[in-house]
Amino acid sequence: MTEKLQPTFAVGPAQIGATERPYFIAEAGSNFDQDLDTGRRLIDIAAEAGADAVKFQLFRADALYPDRGAIHAAFKAVELNPDWVPKLAEHAAARNLTFMASAFDTQSLAVLESIDVAVHKIASSETTNLPLLDQIAATGKPLFLSTGMCDLVDVQEAVARCLARGNRQVALLQCGAMYPLPVEHVNLRVMDLFRDVFDAPVGFSDHSLGTHITLAAVARGAHVIEKHFTHSREAKGPDHFYALEPNELKQLIADAKDVYEALGTAQKEMLPSEREHGRRNGLYAARDISDGTVLTAEDIKIQRPAIGLRARHLDAATGMHATHAIAAGTPLTWDNLRP
């Protein structure tokens, strides 16, 4: 049998996939302003907002852009000091958050493995970096795989590489690598495609402005949500201006939980309070009825609420026998009637 991804897997105490609530990753990214205390502050913000995980990015500009051009300088300016990683991870653990970081090179992966991270996040740019993906998949840790800058063939190839290394714990995140992402390029229906093709947990890494698209993703069945946040959109840096501020992140996570709860079940039934207080007509004894009486139309009245038999059973109840004495005004049920 062809190996497939797992429909569910665990990250710490959380279950990813199936009917579990969405796993929320608060993306700190490069918004720590090259300051360790600001990194810790971002972790505190994520914890207070109710996130499940906090994520940074771990790369070396010298490895990504060895030509030392203008792009190298931009990335160098937002590098995360690898010596800070254990300290940030320790602070996240103290705040009951899973610490995550996207590794962009082998040396950065080694740093993350040295602290035994629980899960790896693959940035969109590295999903097609197959040698690096091979190494990350081979750790055996669960993977959150972003798919910006990918077509379906790229995603299929990435999944195949994970499976070839025995890693079936992969969640696929729809993503668009534009910052911010225009709504016409969000394409939430890609989650449906991933679910159908791979039968794996799916999610959304959201680079759009605001929070409404994230909530739409939750309503569409996302198992994982990732969203950038910052301590202030007024701060200097490439990712602050489109990220959520602390109060917005907290509200989004609360709203996302409400949206998930509102999905409920696919069973259409009357709620207990609807049955008791709803504007539905039911059958009641119109007068005192003696044990054994054959009910006629004059013995039955229709009124609200429908606590017992609903009004649609009037014809069936007429002509039946009372199994015991029934006081006027009592809701009729099948228990007090017999043929």
URFENRA-V889263 format. One record per pair of residues at least 6 apart in sequence whose ideal C-beta (glycine too) atoms are under 7 Angstrom apart, sorted by the first residue. I is the first residue (numbers start at 0). GAP is how many residues later the second one is. If there is no record, write none. Layout:
# URFENRA-V889263
[[I & GAP] [I & GAP]]
This chain:
# URFENRA-V889263
[[2 & 160] [2 & 165] [3 & 195] [4 & 154] [4 & 163] [4 & 165] [4 & 193] [4 & 194] [4 & 195] [5 & 162] [5 & 163] [6 & 10] [6 & 11] [6 & 192] [6 & 193] [7 & 7] [7 & 8] [7 & 9] [7 & 10] [7 & 193] [8 & 7] [8 & 8] [8 & 133] [8 & 160] [10 & 12] [10 & 87] [10 & 107] [10 & 108] [10 & 131] [11 & 86] [11 & 106] [13 & 9] [13 & 38] [15 & 7] [15 & 155] [15 & 185] [15 & 207] [15 & 208] [16 & 184] [16 & 206] [19 & 203] [20 & 236] [20 & 239] [21 & 196] [21 & 200] [21 & 201] [21 & 202] [21 & 203] [21 & 234] [21 & 238] [22 & 29] [22 & 200] [22 & 201] [23 & 27] [23 & 28] [23 & 201] [23 & 229] [23 & 232] [24 & 26] [24 & 27] [24 & 28] [24 & 30] [24 & 75] [24 & 199] [24 & 200] [24 & 201] [25 & 20] [25 & 23] [25 & 25] [25 & 27] [25 & 28] [25 & 201] [25 & 203] [25 & 223] [26 & 28] [26 & 199] [26 & 200] [26 & 201] [26 & 202] [27 & 14] [27 & 26] [27 & 27] [27 & 28] [27 & 201] [28 & 27] [28 & 28] [28 & 199] [28 & 210] [29 & 27] [29 & 48] [29 & 207] [29 & 208] [29 & 209] [30 & 11] [30 & 199] [30 & 206] [30 & 208] [30 & 209] [30 & 212] [31 & 6] [31 & 7] [31 & 10] [32 & 202] [32 & 204] [35 & 48] [35 & 51] [37 & 193] [38 & 45] [38 & 49] [39 & 48] [39 & 51] [40 & 190] [41 & 12] [41 & 189] [42 & 11] [42 & 45] [42 & 48] [42 & 49] [42 & 52] [42 & 54] [43 & 51] [44 & 184] [44 & 186] [44 & 201] [44 & 204] [45 & 8] [45 & 51] [45 & 183] [46 & 48] [46 & 49] [46 & 50] [47 & 202] [48 & 197] [48 & 200] [48 & 201] [48 & 204] [49 & 200] [49 & 203] [49 & 204] [50 & 46] [50 & 202] [51 & 46] [52 & 44] [52 & 45] [52 & 47] [53 & 38] [53 & 43] [53 & 45] [53 & 46] [54 & 45] [54 & 46] [54 & 47] [54 & 66] [55 & 24] [55 & 32] [55 & 45] [56 & 23] [56 & 44] [56 & 45] [57 & 22] [57 & 24] [57 & 27] [57 & 43] [57 & 44] [57 & 45] [57 & 46] [57 & 50] [57 & 53] [57 & 54] [58 & 16] [58 & 20] [58 & 45] [58 & 46] [58 & 49] [59 & 19] [59 & 45] [59 & 47] [59 & 48] [60 & 11] [60 & 14] [60 & 15] [60 & 18] [62 & 42] [63 & 11] [63 & 40] [64 & 6] [64 & 7] [64 & 10] [77 & 159] [77 & 160] [81 & 29] [84 & 16] [84 & 26] [84 & 30] [85 & 29] [87 & 11] [88 & 10] [88 & 26] [91 & 7] [92 & 6] [97 & 20] [97 & 21] [98 & 18] [99 & 17] [99 & 19] [99 & 21] [100 & 11] [101 & 19] [101 & 20] [101 & 21] [102 & 6] [102 & 9] [102 & 17] [102 & 33] [103 & 19] [103 & 22] [104 & 27] [105 & 26] [105 & 29] [108 & 26] [108 & 27] [112 & 26] [116 & 24] [117 & 23] [118 & 22] [118 & 23] [118 & 25] [119 & 16] [119 & 19] [119 & 21] [119 & 23] [120 & 23] [121 & 11] [121 & 14] [121 & 21] [121 & 22] [121 & 23] [121 & 24] [122 & 23] [123 & 22] [123 & 23] [123 & 24] [123 & 25] [123 & 26] [123 & 51] [123 & 53] [124 & 24] [125 & 6] [125 & 7] [126 & 6] [126 & 18] [126 & 19] [126 & 20] [126 & 23] [126 & 27] [126 & 31] [127 & 22] [127 & 26] [129 & 31] [132 & 25] [132 & 28] [133 & 27] [133 & 31] [135 & 7] [136 & 6] [136 & 24] [136 & 25] [136 & 28] [136 & 30] [137 & 27] [139 & 27] [141 & 27] [142 & 19] [142 & 24] [142 & 26] [142 & 27] [143 & 27] [143 & 29] [143 & 80] [144 & 13] [144 & 25] [144 & 26] [144 & 27] [144 & 28] [145 & 27] [145 & 29] [145 & 59] [146 & 8] [146 & 25] [146 & 26] [146 & 27] [146 & 28] [147 & 27] [147 & 28] [147 & 29] [148 & 28] [154 & 17] [158 & 11] [158 & 39] [161 & 8] [169 & 30] [170 & 29] [170 & 30] [170 & 31] [170 & 32] [170 & 52] [170 & 53] [171 & 22] [171 & 26] [171 & 28] [171 & 30] [172 & 30] [172 & 31] [172 & 32] [172 & 51] [172 & 53] [173 & 13] [173 & 14] [173 & 16] [173 & 17] [173 & 30] [174 & 30] [175 & 9] [175 & 10] [175 & 31] [177 & 7] [177 & 29] [178 & 28] [178 & 63] [179 & 27] [179 & 28] [179 & 29] [179 & 62] [180 & 26] [180 & 27] [182 & 25] [182 & 30] [185 & 22] [185 & 27] [187 & 16] [187 & 28] [187 & 29] [187 & 32] [190 & 11] [190 & 13] [190 & 29] [190 & 30] [190 & 31] [193 & 6] [193 & 8] [194 & 7] [200 & 22] [200 & 23] [201 & 20] [201 & 21] [202 & 19] [202 & 20] [202 & 21] [202 & 22] [203 & 13] [203 & 18] [203 & 21] [204 & 21] [205 & 7] [205 & 8] [205 & 11] [205 & 19] [205 & 20] [205 & 21] [206 & 35] [208 & 33] [210 & 37] [210 & 41] [210 & 44] [213 & 11] [213 & 13] [213 & 38] [213 & 42] [214 & 40] [214 & 41] [214 & 44] [216 & 8] [217 & 7] [217 & 38] [217 & 41] [217 & 42] [218 & 40] [224 & 31] [226 & 17] [226 & 25] [227 & 11] [227 & 14] [227 & 15] [227 & 16] [228 & 14] [228 & 15] [228 & 20] [229 & 10] [229 & 13] [229 & 15] [230 & 15] [231 & 8] [231 & 13] [232 & 7] [232 & 8] [232 & 10] [232 & 12] [243 & 8] [269 & 8] [274 & 31] [274 & 32] [275 & 29] [275 & 31] [276 & 28] [277 & 27] [277 & 28] [278 & 25] [279 & 24] [279 & 25] [279 & 26] [279 & 30] [280 & 21] [280 & 22] [280 & 23] [280 & 25] [280 & 30] [281 & 21] [281 & 22] [281 & 23] [281 & 24] [281 & 25] [281 & 26] [281 & 27] [281 & 28] [281 & 29] [281 & 49] [282 & 17] [282 & 19] [282 & 25] [282 & 26] [282 & 28] [282 & 30] [282 & 31] [282 & 34] [282 & 49] [283 & 17] [283 & 19] [283 & 45] [283 & 46] [283 & 47] [283 & 48] [284 & 14] [284 & 41] [284 & 42] [284 & 43] [284 & 44] [284 & 45] [284 & 47] [285 & 12] [285 & 13] [285 & 14] [285 & 15] [285 & 42] [286 & 12] [286 & 41] [287 & 39] [287 & 40] [288 & 6] [288 & 10] [288 & 33] [288 & 36] [288 & 37] [289 & 32] [289 & 35] [290 & 31] [290 & 33] [290 & 34] [291 & 29] [291 & 30] [292 & 28] [292 & 29] [293 & 25] [293 & 27] [294 & 22] [294 & 23] [294 & 24] [294 & 25] [294 & 27] [295 & 22] [296 & 21] [299 & 14] [299 & 17] [299 & 18] [299 & 32] [301 & 9] [301 & 12] [306 & 24] [307 & 23] [307 & 24] [307 & 25] [308 & 8] [308 & 23] [308 & 24] [316 & 15] [316 & 20] [319 & 17] [319 & 18] [319 & 19] [320 & 16] [320 & 17] [321 & 14] [321 & 15] [322 & 13] [322 & 14] [322 & 15] [323 & 12] [325 & 10]]
